[in-house]
């Protein structure tokens, strides 16, 4: 369960220009199980407000839900309450469950100071004052209400979907928090303005499909903000960074925001990469009123001269805040800690250049204390230092299977797209390349896009992209190419390629391999970048061969037309020596290759086999093995008698 830590949250919505008004509340002090005895429906003839103090148990919550408009199984009842004050309430576990979402899914009180999960689920409450000693907002506890004003006590943990659906909230102001909220979980369709205070990490896709959102304001410090943040926000007008930024993710920031006019940076950005904003015709560029130390694209966002930053006391004060933040997060677990340590390696030199010598010494000392030896090594160096492979000694049959072209879903794809014509009549290598380029052009790559709401086959994935004008991540593009190849009788697999720090590094890359009968070998085909790899003599290679040549420093050639969405060319130095050198540490694949190899929520149809260095602990596969002869074995269908 994802959880988001809030200190204070104040949200207000005004309807028709006038705040909602309620009658003088009925006030009661209750002991557990006594609410129905003290409160009667007749009490609400002249008021629609109730104030409770004391202890509520499950039995009380059954009755309270009825007063608010639904029974234990969600049947709609006439609501008597619109406003509820439970500021001085705690909860008790006694009594039967207060809500049954399904026969097997019941909800009960979990702890004295947790707002019980789903307690006000789909109740038409317009106003609520929550317990003063609240420590957790349970899942779905306020989901589907009609709240117009909400105030949370400090240091509250907010569970998935605690707030969302048809909420009338229009303005959301968030205090310091560890991780940004997810629009997929909260789903606030009427939200117009959102303000963040300090935030350690904001993951990709935090602002997607928000139809009424007009502004995003970052008032506090940002530790790291991923790329691919904003998409499908048609009314978004401005994004403002008022606080310092330690680092950002990929180049893409906003996509499909036709009303976006302003992105401004009013503080300091140490590493700023959010420079690409597609389908935003009104945006004339990013305004930097503060300073940028390092930019991913200096043509779009120029770096600020250090002397200009050095002469600005406010920017120096903001950098000092960043140093304090870094020092406090160098020992953090997972992705954020690794990233913080990485940036801390370059910061002392920058701080010295700005005259912040004391901060430079302090940060360098802290980094030494938390130093991970791998942090100072290149991705290629880590790959070269990996342990060798070793023979498989298990007793499981790890043979990969490949669906035949006669499979009904493969036949459907072949006929729907006329794949015979797309593949052409040339040799198998030319047919493989034709299908590679076709999938590359069929859908655009969107690395942080949500998983599509459809069946994961070639036809349906293409349809959902057309209908929603959306892209797909590398995993789905690789599934599509694998299916197209299988439909044409070419054995193929999609491979998930991950780093040594797979448990900290959320980034991976998914590519394909296709079997060439003419070459009697697998070859690398990556539909995301329309990429394939050869040796110095032009022989097409598979990922295992590429990996070994990277380890030995042997020549590798990337095809000259490898590209990302026909917008930026890929180079061997970045794509192979850095990006794939990182992601070839662990290579895994489903043992069953077919149409729809996976379902929603990453439910694979078959078992996963991973090729790992000998002795490496990898927990994300059913069968982690170190035998490359098993992993790169010729497909059964392609063997000659």
PyMOL commands that set and color helices and strands:
alter all, ss='L'
color gray80, all
select helices_A, chain A and resi 35-38+41-44+58-68+183-186+306-310+313-329+334-353+357-369+373-376+379-384+408-417+419-423+428-442+458-468+474-487+543-552+572-583+600-602+628-631+636-638
alter helices_A, ss='H'
color red, helices_A
select strands_A, chain A and resi 3-6+9-12+26-30+49-56+83-91+99-102+105-107+114-115+127-129+136-137+142-143+149-152+156-159+163-164+171-174+177-179+193-196+199-202+207-208+215-218+222-225+230-231+238-241+245-248+252-255+262-265+268-272+276-278+286-288+291-295+401-402+492-498+509-516+521-525+533-534+557-558+563-564+568-569+586-590+592-593+598-599+603-604+608-611+623-625
alter strands_A, ss='S'
color yellow, strands_A
deselect
rebuild
show_as cartoon
